[in-house]
């Protein structure tokens, strides 16, 4: 399992990436990571930014509609660190 410091570092890294590369998938991924860290309000903000960039983003819309913390999504995300660089 990923520890809290590592998760916060990943959030920071992806947040910086999303700021440099504005795209709905980047903010959606950031939202999933933040949501998995039990920061629901911040996750909702990331999903809303994704929808501002792409109002048709189904992943962002679905995530925003169901923004409850999901440890299983965090585990899947952290196992696939290549998404941070994608």
C-alpha positions as CSV (number, residue, x, y, z in Angstrom):
1,X,0.0,0.0,0.0
2,X,1.1,3.6,-0.6
3,X,1.8,5.7,2.4
4,X,0.3,9.2,3.0
5,X,3.5,11.1,2.2
6,X,3.9,9.2,-1.1
7,X,0.3,10.0,-2.0
8,X,0.8,13.7,-1.2
9,X,3.9,13.7,-3.4
10,X,2.0,12.1,-6.2
11,X,-0.9,14.6,-5.8
12,X,1.7,17.5,-6.0
13,X,3.4,16.0,-9.0
14,X,0.1,15.4,-10.9
15,X,-1.2,18.8,-9.9
16,X,1.8,20.5,-11.4
17,X,1.5,18.4,-14.5
18,X,-2.2,19.3,-14.9
19,X,-1.3,23.0,-14.5
20,X,1.3,22.7,-17.3
21,X,-0.8,20.5,-19.5
22,X,-4.5,21.6,-19.2
23,X,-6.6,18.6,-20.3
24,X,-9.7,17.0,-18.9
25,X,-8.0,13.6,-18.4
26,X,-5.3,15.2,-16.3
27,X,-7.7,16.8,-13.9
28,X,-9.8,13.7,-13.8
29,X,-6.8,11.6,-12.8
30,X,-5.9,14.2,-10.2
31,X,-9.4,14.1,-8.8
32,X,-9.3,10.3,-8.5
33,X,-6.0,10.5,-6.6
34,X,-7.2,13.3,-4.3
35,X,-10.5,11.5,-3.7
36,X,-8.5,8.3,-2.8
37,X,-6.7,10.5,-0.2
38,X,-10.1,11.3,1.3
39,X,-10.1,15.0,0.2
40,X,-13.6,15.1,-1.3
41,X,-13.9,18.8,-1.8
42,X,-10.6,19.1,-3.6
43,X,-11.5,16.1,-5.7
44,X,-14.7,17.7,-6.7
45,X,-12.8,20.8,-7.8
46,X,-10.5,18.7,-10.0
47,X,-13.5,17.0,-11.6
48,X,-15.2,20.4,-12.2
49,X,-12.0,21.7,-13.8
50,X,-12.0,18.6,-16.1
51,X,-15.6,19.3,-17.1
52,X,-14.7,23.0,-17.8
53,X,-12.0,21.8,-20.2
54,X,-14.2,19.1,-21.7
55,X,-17.9,19.3,-20.8
56,X,-18.5,15.9,-22.6
57,X,-16.0,14.1,-20.4
58,X,-17.9,11.0,-19.2
59,X,-15.2,9.9,-16.7
60,X,-15.2,13.4,-15.0
61,X,-19.0,13.6,-15.0
62,X,-19.3,10.2,-13.5
63,X,-16.7,10.9,-10.9
64,X,-18.3,14.2,-10.0
65,X,-21.7,12.6,-9.7
66,X,-20.3,10.0,-7.3
67,X,-17.4,11.7,-5.5
68,X,-17.3,9.4,-2.5
69,X,-13.8,8.2,-1.5
70,X,-12.8,5.0,-3.2
71,X,-9.7,3.2,-1.9
72,X,-9.9,0.7,-4.7
73,X,-9.5,3.5,-7.3
74,X,-6.5,4.8,-5.5
75,X,-4.9,1.4,-5.5
76,X,-5.5,0.9,-9.2
77,X,-4.1,4.4,-9.9
78,X,-1.0,4.0,-7.8
79,X,-0.2,0.7,-9.3
80,X,-0.2,2.3,-12.7
81,X,2.2,5.2,-12.1
82,X,2.7,5.5,-15.9
83,X,-0.6,7.5,-15.9
84,X,1.3,10.3,-14.1
85,X,3.5,10.7,-17.1
86,X,0.8,10.1,-19.7
